[in-house]
């Protein structure tokens, strides 16, 4: 099976305004995250 890279194939959109951020005092931009490994944890209260 051949290895396939998706790097640079799809640009991630900016985060929508008004999000609540944890462990940072300001919103994060995609430019700041470029080239970094990012793990997003999406959860909600039920």
C-alpha distance matrix in Angstrom:
0.0 3.8 6.6 9.2 12.9 15.6 18.4 21.3 20.1 22.6 25.9 27.1 30.6 33.6 34.8 37.7 41.2 43.1 40.3 41.6 40.0 40.1 40.4 41.2 44.5 43.2 40.3 37.0 35.6 32.1 33.3 34.1 30.7 28.7 26.4 27.0 24.9 26.7 26.9 29.0 30.7 32.1 34.8 38.0 41.2 41.9
3.8 0.0 3.8 6.3 9.9 13.0 15.5 18.3 17.3 20.1 23.4 25.0 28.6 31.5 33.1 36.0 39.5 41.6 39.0 40.4 38.7 39.0 39.2 39.7 42.9 41.3 38.4 35.1 33.4 29.8 30.7 31.7 28.4 26.1 23.8 24.8 23.2 25.2 25.9 28.1 30.2 31.7 34.7 38.0 41.4 42.3
6.6 3.8 0.0 3.8 6.8 10.1 12.2 15.4 14.9 17.6 20.6 22.0 25.7 28.4 29.9 33.1 36.4 38.5 35.9 37.2 35.3 35.6 35.6 36.0 39.2 37.8 35.0 31.5 29.9 26.4 27.2 28.1 24.8 22.5 20.1 21.0 19.4 21.6 22.5 24.9 27.2 28.9 32.0 35.4 38.8 40.0
9.2 6.3 3.8 0.0 3.8 6.6 9.3 12.1 11.2 14.0 17.1 18.7 22.4 25.3 27.0 30.0 33.4 35.7 33.3 34.8 33.2 33.8 34.0 34.2 37.2 35.5 32.5 29.1 27.3 23.6 24.5 25.8 22.6 20.2 18.3 19.5 18.1 19.9 21.0 23.1 25.6 27.0 30.3 33.5 37.1 38.3
12.9 9.9 6.8 3.8 0.0 3.8 5.6 8.7 8.6 11.3 14.0 15.7 19.5 22.1 24.0 27.2 30.4 32.8 30.5 32.1 30.3 31.0 31.2 31.1 34.0 32.2 29.2 25.7 23.8 20.1 20.8 22.1 19.0 16.5 14.6 16.1 15.2 17.1 18.7 20.8 23.7 25.2 28.7 32.0 35.6 37.1
15.6 13.0 10.1 6.6 3.8 0.0 3.8 6.2 5.4 7.6 10.5 12.2 15.8 18.7 20.7 23.7 27.1 29.5 27.4 29.2 27.7 28.8 29.2 29.0 31.7 29.6 26.5 23.1 21.0 17.3 18.4 20.0 17.0 14.6 13.6 15.0 14.2 15.4 17.0 18.6 21.6 22.7 26.3 29.4 33.1 34.7
18.4 15.5 12.2 9.3 5.6 3.8 0.0 3.8 5.5 7.6 9.3 11.2 14.9 17.3 19.5 22.8 25.8 28.4 26.4 28.1 26.3 27.4 27.5 26.9 29.5 27.4 24.4 20.9 18.6 14.9 15.4 17.0 14.2 11.4 10.2 12.2 12.2 13.9 16.2 18.1 21.4 22.9 26.6 29.8 33.5 35.4
21.3 18.3 15.4 12.1 8.7 6.2 3.8 0.0 3.8 5.8 6.9 9.8 13.1 15.5 18.3 21.4 24.3 27.3 25.7 27.8 26.3 27.8 28.0 27.0 29.2 26.7 23.6 20.2 17.4 13.6 13.8 16.2 14.0 10.9 10.7 13.4 14.1 15.3 17.9 19.2 22.7 23.8 27.6 30.5 34.3 36.2
20.1 17.3 14.9 11.2 8.6 5.4 5.5 3.8 0.0 3.8 6.8 9.8 12.9 16.1 18.7 21.4 24.7 27.7 26.1 28.5 27.4 29.1 29.8 28.9 31.1 28.5 25.1 22.0 19.2 15.5 16.4 18.9 16.6 13.9 14.0 16.2 16.4 17.0 19.0 19.9 23.1 23.7 27.3 30.1 33.8 35.5
22.6 20.1 17.6 14.0 11.3 7.6 7.6 5.8 3.8 0.0 3.8 6.4 9.3 12.7 15.2 17.8 21.1 24.1 22.6 25.2 24.3 26.3 27.3 26.4 28.4 25.7 22.2 19.3 16.5 13.0 14.5 17.1 14.9 12.8 13.9 15.6 15.6 15.5 17.2 17.4 20.6 20.8 24.4 26.9 30.7 32.3
25.9 23.4 20.6 17.1 14.0 10.5 9.3 6.9 6.8 3.8 0.0 3.8 6.4 9.3 12.3 14.9 18.0 21.1 19.9 22.6 21.7 24.0 24.9 23.5 25.3 22.4 18.9 16.1 13.1 9.6 11.1 14.0 12.3 10.5 12.4 14.2 14.8 14.3 16.4 16.3 19.6 19.9 23.5 25.9 29.6 31.6
27.1 25.0 22.0 18.7 15.7 12.2 11.2 9.8 9.8 6.4 3.8 0.0 3.8 6.6 8.9 11.8 15.0 17.9 16.4 19.0 18.2 20.5 21.7 20.5 22.4 19.6 15.9 13.4 10.8 7.7 10.3 12.6 10.7 10.0 12.4 13.1 13.4 11.9 13.6 13.0 16.2 16.3 19.9 22.2 25.9 28.0
30.6 28.6 25.7 22.4 19.5 15.8 14.9 13.1 12.9 9.3 6.4 3.8 0.0 3.8 6.5 8.6 11.8 15.0 14.1 17.1 17.0 19.8 21.4 19.9 21.2 18.0 14.3 12.4 9.8 7.7 10.6 13.1 12.0 12.1 15.1 15.6 16.1 14.1 15.5 14.0 16.9 16.3 19.6 21.4 25.0 27.1
33.6 31.5 28.4 25.3 22.1 18.7 17.3 15.5 16.1 12.7 9.3 6.6 3.8 0.0 3.8 6.3 8.8 12.0 11.4 14.4 14.2 17.3 18.8 16.8 17.8 14.5 10.7 9.2 6.7 5.9 8.9 11.0 10.7 11.6 15.1 15.3 16.2 13.8 15.3 13.7 16.5 16.0 19.2 20.8 24.1 26.6
34.8 33.1 29.9 27.0 24.0 20.7 19.5 18.3 18.7 15.2 12.3 8.9 6.5 3.8 0.0 3.8 6.5 9.0 7.8 10.8 10.9 14.1 16.2 14.5 15.5 12.5 8.7 8.0 7.1 7.6 11.0 11.9 11.5 13.4 16.7 16.0 16.3 13.3 14.1 11.7 13.9 13.1 16.0 17.3 20.6 23.2
37.7 36.0 33.1 30.0 27.2 23.7 22.8 21.4 21.4 17.8 14.9 11.8 8.6 6.3 3.8 0.0 3.8 6.5 6.6 10.3 11.7 15.3 17.8 16.2 16.5 13.4 9.9 10.5 10.0 11.1 14.2 15.2 15.2 17.1 20.4 19.8 20.0 16.9 17.2 14.4 15.8 14.3 16.5 17.0 19.9 22.3
41.2 39.5 36.4 33.4 30.4 27.1 25.8 24.3 24.7 21.1 18.0 15.0 11.8 8.8 6.5 3.8 0.0 3.8 5.7 9.2 10.9 14.7 17.2 15.0 14.5 11.3 8.4 10.4 10.5 12.7 15.2 15.8 16.5 18.8 22.3 21.5 22.1 19.0 19.3 16.5 17.8 16.3 18.0 18.2 20.6 23.2
43.1 41.6 38.5 35.7 32.8 29.5 28.4 27.3 27.7 24.1 21.1 17.9 15.0 12.0 9.0 6.5 3.8 0.0 3.8 6.5 9.2 12.9 15.7 14.0 13.3 10.8 8.7 11.5 12.7 15.3 17.9 17.8 18.4 21.2 24.4 23.1 23.4 20.0 19.8 16.7 17.2 15.5 16.6 16.1 18.1 20.9
40.3 39.0 35.9 33.3 30.5 27.4 26.4 25.7 26.1 22.6 19.9 16.4 14.1 11.4 7.8 6.6 5.7 3.8 0.0 3.8 6.3 9.9 13.0 11.9 12.1 10.1 7.7 9.9 11.7 13.9 16.9 16.4 16.4 19.4 22.3 20.6 20.4 16.9 16.3 13.1 13.4 11.9 13.1 13.2 15.5 18.5
41.6 40.4 37.2 34.8 32.1 29.2 28.1 27.8 28.5 25.2 22.6 19.0 17.1 14.4 10.8 10.3 9.2 6.5 3.8 0.0 3.8 6.8 10.2 9.8 10.1 9.3 8.1 10.6 13.4 15.8 18.6 17.3 17.2 20.6 23.2 21.0 20.7 17.1 16.1 13.1 12.8 11.8 12.3 12.3 14.1 17.5
40.0 38.7 35.3 33.2 30.3 27.7 26.3 26.3 27.4 24.3 21.7 18.2 17.0 14.2 10.9 11.7 10.9 9.2 6.3 3.8 0.0 3.8 6.8 6.3 7.7 7.3 6.6 8.3 11.7 14.1 16.6 14.7 14.6 18.2 20.5 18.0 17.8 14.4 13.7 11.3 11.5 11.6 12.8 13.7 15.8 19.4
40.1 39.0 35.6 33.8 31.0 28.8 27.4 27.8 29.1 26.3 24.0 20.5 19.8 17.3 14.1 15.3 14.7 12.9 9.9 6.8 3.8 0.0 3.8 5.6 7.9 9.2 9.4 10.5 14.1 16.3 18.5 16.0 15.6 19.3 21.1 18.1 17.5 14.3 13.2 11.4 11.0 12.0 12.7 14.0 15.6 19.4
40.4 39.2 35.6 34.0 31.2 29.2 27.5 28.0 29.8 27.3 24.9 21.7 21.4 18.8 16.2 17.8 17.2 15.7 13.0 10.2 6.8 3.8 0.0 3.8 6.9 9.1 10.3 10.7 14.5 16.6 18.2 15.1 14.9 18.7 20.1 17.0 16.7 14.1 13.6 12.8 12.9 14.8 15.8 17.4 19.0 22.8
41.2 39.7 36.0 34.2 31.1 29.0 26.9 27.0 28.9 26.4 23.5 20.5 19.9 16.8 14.5 16.2 15.0 14.0 11.9 9.8 6.3 5.6 3.8 0.0 3.8 5.6 7.3 8.1 11.9 14.6 15.8 12.8 13.4 17.2 19.0 16.4 17.0 14.5 14.8 13.9 14.9 16.4 17.8 19.3 21.1 24.9
44.5 42.9 39.2 37.2 34.0 31.7 29.5 29.2 31.1 28.4 25.3 22.4 21.2 17.8 15.5 16.5 14.5 13.3 12.1 10.1 7.7 7.9 6.9 3.8 0.0 3.8 7.2 9.3 12.8 16.1 17.0 14.3 15.7 19.3 21.6 19.4 20.3 17.9 18.4 17.2 18.0 19.0 20.2 21.1 22.6 26.3
43.2 41.3 37.8 35.5 32.2 29.6 27.4 26.7 28.5 25.7 22.4 19.6 18.0 14.5 12.5 13.4 11.3 10.8 10.1 9.3 7.3 9.2 9.1 5.6 3.8 0.0 3.8 6.5 9.6 13.2 14.1 12.0 13.8 17.2 19.9 18.2 19.5 16.9 17.8 16.4 17.8 18.4 20.0 21.0 22.9 26.5
40.3 38.4 35.0 32.5 29.2 26.5 24.4 23.6 25.1 22.2 18.9 15.9 14.3 10.7 8.7 9.9 8.4 8.7 7.7 8.1 6.6 9.4 10.3 7.3 7.2 3.8 0.0 3.8 6.6 10.1 11.7 10.3 11.6 14.9 17.9 16.4 17.5 14.7 15.7 14.0 15.7 16.1 18.1 19.3 21.7 25.1
37.0 35.1 31.5 29.1 25.7 23.1 20.9 20.2 22.0 19.3 16.1 13.4 12.4 9.2 8.0 10.5 10.4 11.5 9.9 10.6 8.3 10.5 10.7 8.1 9.3 6.5 3.8 0.0 3.8 6.9 8.5 6.8 7.8 11.1 14.1 12.7 14.1 11.6 13.2 12.2 14.7 15.6 18.3 20.1 22.9 26.3
35.6 33.4 29.9 27.3 23.8 21.0 18.6 17.4 19.2 16.5 13.1 10.8 9.8 6.7 7.1 10.0 10.5 12.7 11.7 13.4 11.7 14.1 14.5 11.9 12.8 9.6 6.6 3.8 0.0 3.8 5.3 5.4 6.8 9.0 12.6 12.2 14.0 12.1 14.3 13.5 16.5 17.2 20.3 22.2 25.3 28.4
32.1 29.8 26.4 23.6 20.1 17.3 14.9 13.6 15.5 13.0 9.6 7.7 7.7 5.9 7.6 11.1 12.7 15.3 13.9 15.8 14.1 16.3 16.6 14.6 16.1 13.2 10.1 6.9 3.8 0.0 3.8 5.4 5.1 6.2 9.9 10.1 11.9 10.4 13.0 12.8 16.2 17.1 20.5 22.8 26.2 29.1
33.3 30.7 27.2 24.5 20.8 18.4 15.4 13.8 16.4 14.5 11.1 10.3 10.6 8.9 11.0 14.2 15.2 17.9 16.9 18.6 16.6 18.5 18.2 15.8 17.0 14.1 11.7 8.5 5.3 3.8 0.0 3.8 5.5 5.3 9.0 10.2 12.9 12.4 15.6 15.9 19.5 20.7 24.1 26.4 29.7 32.7
34.1 31.7 28.1 25.8 22.1 20.0 17.0 16.2 18.9 17.1 14.0 12.6 13.1 11.0 11.9 15.2 15.8 17.8 16.4 17.3 14.7 16.0 15.1 12.8 14.3 12.0 10.3 6.8 5.4 5.4 3.8 0.0 3.8 5.7 8.7 8.6 11.5 10.9 14.1 14.7 18.1 19.8 23.1 25.5 28.6 31.8
30.7 28.4 24.8 22.6 19.0 17.0 14.2 14.0 16.6 14.9 12.3 10.7 12.0 10.7 11.5 15.2 16.5 18.4 16.4 17.2 14.6 15.6 14.9 13.4 15.7 13.8 11.6 7.8 6.8 5.1 5.5 3.8 0.0 3.8 6.3 5.5 7.9 7.3 10.8 11.8 15.4 17.4 20.9 23.6 26.9 30.0
28.7 26.1 22.5 20.2 16.5 14.6 11.4 10.9 13.9 12.8 10.5 10.0 12.1 11.6 13.4 17.1 18.8 21.2 19.4 20.6 18.2 19.3 18.7 17.2 19.3 17.2 14.9 11.1 9.0 6.2 5.3 5.7 3.8 0.0 3.8 5.5 8.5 9.2 12.9 14.3 18.1 20.0 23.6 26.5 29.9 32.8
26.4 23.8 20.1 18.3 14.6 13.6 10.2 10.7 14.0 13.9 12.4 12.4 15.1 15.1 16.7 20.4 22.3 24.4 22.3 23.2 20.5 21.1 20.1 19.0 21.6 19.9 17.9 14.1 12.6 9.9 9.0 8.7 6.3 3.8 0.0 3.8 6.9 9.1 12.9 15.2 18.9 21.3 24.9 28.1 31.5 34.3
27.0 24.8 21.0 19.5 16.1 15.0 12.2 13.4 16.2 15.6 14.2 13.1 15.6 15.3 16.0 19.8 21.5 23.1 20.6 21.0 18.0 18.1 17.0 16.4 19.4 18.2 16.4 12.7 12.2 10.1 10.2 8.6 5.5 5.5 3.8 0.0 3.8 6.1 9.8 12.4 15.9 18.7 22.1 25.4 28.7 31.6
24.9 23.2 19.4 18.1 15.2 14.2 12.2 14.1 16.4 15.6 14.8 13.4 16.1 16.2 16.3 20.0 22.1 23.4 20.4 20.7 17.8 17.5 16.7 17.0 20.3 19.5 17.5 14.1 14.0 11.9 12.9 11.5 7.9 8.5 6.9 3.8 0.0 3.8 6.8 10.1 13.4 16.3 19.7 23.2 26.5 29.2
26.7 25.2 21.6 19.9 17.1 15.4 13.9 15.3 17.0 15.5 14.3 11.9 14.1 13.8 13.3 16.9 19.0 20.0 16.9 17.1 14.4 14.3 14.1 14.5 17.9 16.9 14.7 11.6 12.1 10.4 12.4 10.9 7.3 9.2 9.1 6.1 3.8 0.0 3.8 6.5 9.9 12.8 16.2 19.6 22.9 25.7
26.9 25.9 22.5 21.0 18.7 17.0 16.2 17.9 19.0 17.2 16.4 13.6 15.5 15.3 14.1 17.2 19.3 19.8 16.3 16.1 13.7 13.2 13.6 14.8 18.4 17.8 15.7 13.2 14.3 13.0 15.6 14.1 10.8 12.9 12.9 9.8 6.8 3.8 0.0 3.8 6.6 9.8 13.0 16.5 19.8 22.4
29.0 28.1 24.9 23.1 20.8 18.6 18.1 19.2 19.9 17.4 16.3 13.0 14.0 13.7 11.7 14.4 16.5 16.7 13.1 13.1 11.3 11.4 12.8 13.9 17.2 16.4 14.0 12.2 13.5 12.8 15.9 14.7 11.8 14.3 15.2 12.4 10.1 6.5 3.8 0.0 3.8 6.3 9.7 13.1 16.6 19.2
30.7 30.2 27.2 25.6 23.7 21.6 21.4 22.7 23.1 20.6 19.6 16.2 16.9 16.5 13.9 15.8 17.8 17.2 13.4 12.8 11.5 11.0 12.9 14.9 18.0 17.8 15.7 14.7 16.5 16.2 19.5 18.1 15.4 18.1 18.9 15.9 13.4 9.9 6.6 3.8 0.0 3.8 6.4 10.1 13.3 15.9
32.1 31.7 28.9 27.0 25.2 22.7 22.9 23.8 23.7 20.8 19.9 16.3 16.3 16.0 13.1 14.3 16.3 15.5 11.9 11.8 11.6 12.0 14.8 16.4 19.0 18.4 16.1 15.6 17.2 17.1 20.7 19.8 17.4 20.0 21.3 18.7 16.3 12.8 9.8 6.3 3.8 0.0 3.8 7.1 10.7 13.1
34.8 34.7 32.0 30.3 28.7 26.3 26.6 27.6 27.3 24.4 23.5 19.9 19.6 19.2 16.0 16.5 18.0 16.6 13.1 12.3 12.8 12.7 15.8 17.8 20.2 20.0 18.1 18.3 20.3 20.5 24.1 23.1 20.9 23.6 24.9 22.1 19.7 16.2 13.0 9.7 6.4 3.8 0.0 3.8 7.1 9.5
38.0 38.0 35.4 33.5 32.0 29.4 29.8 30.5 30.1 26.9 25.9 22.2 21.4 20.8 17.3 17.0 18.2 16.1 13.2 12.3 13.7 14.0 17.4 19.3 21.1 21.0 19.3 20.1 22.2 22.8 26.4 25.5 23.6 26.5 28.1 25.4 23.2 19.6 16.5 13.1 10.1 7.1 3.8 0.0 3.8 6.3
41.2 41.4 38.8 37.1 35.6 33.1 33.5 34.3 33.8 30.7 29.6 25.9 25.0 24.1 20.6 19.9 20.6 18.1 15.5 14.1 15.8 15.6 19.0 21.1 22.6 22.9 21.7 22.9 25.3 26.2 29.7 28.6 26.9 29.9 31.5 28.7 26.5 22.9 19.8 16.6 13.3 10.7 7.1 3.8 0.0 3.8
41.9 42.3 40.0 38.3 37.1 34.7 35.4 36.2 35.5 32.3 31.6 28.0 27.1 26.6 23.2 22.3 23.2 20.9 18.5 17.5 19.4 19.4 22.8 24.9 26.3 26.5 25.1 26.3 28.4 29.1 32.7 31.8 30.0 32.8 34.3 31.6 29.2 25.7 22.4 19.2 15.9 13.1 9.5 6.3 3.8 0.0
